[in-house]
Amino acid sequence: MPRWVDCNSSYDNIIKTGINSKVRGKIKIDTERCKGCGLCVEACPKNVIAISKHSNKNGYFPAEVVNIIDCFGCAFCAIICPDAAIEVYRDINIVAVESEKDNRVSLVTHR
């Protein structure tokens, strides 16, 4: 049986509930604005961002999201971005649910 997070709790209480539940973050990167400096890659504590192997129309290799499941919306990437090319969203209604049966984690909307 999966474990759920009480989404009516405060943000701090959700963070403290343990490994089976996490606040989900979502990152939106404007790849045409990004110059690929890599500061966001270094700032991300969960290795959610990497530099793309494909260039944008300006010839830069922009940052891209590679592991969104681990993002918790800390916004370090957006804060450090000199081009203001990153938007971060945090949603306490989207939680990671770990199945005790097969230890898989999936994102679930909980209302």
Secondary structure, DSSP 8 states (H G I E B T S, - for coil): ------TTS-HHHHHTT-TT--EEEEEEE-TTT-----HHHHH-TT--EEE-SS--TTS---EEES-GGG-----HHHHH-TT--EEEEEEEEEEEEE-TTT--EEEEE--
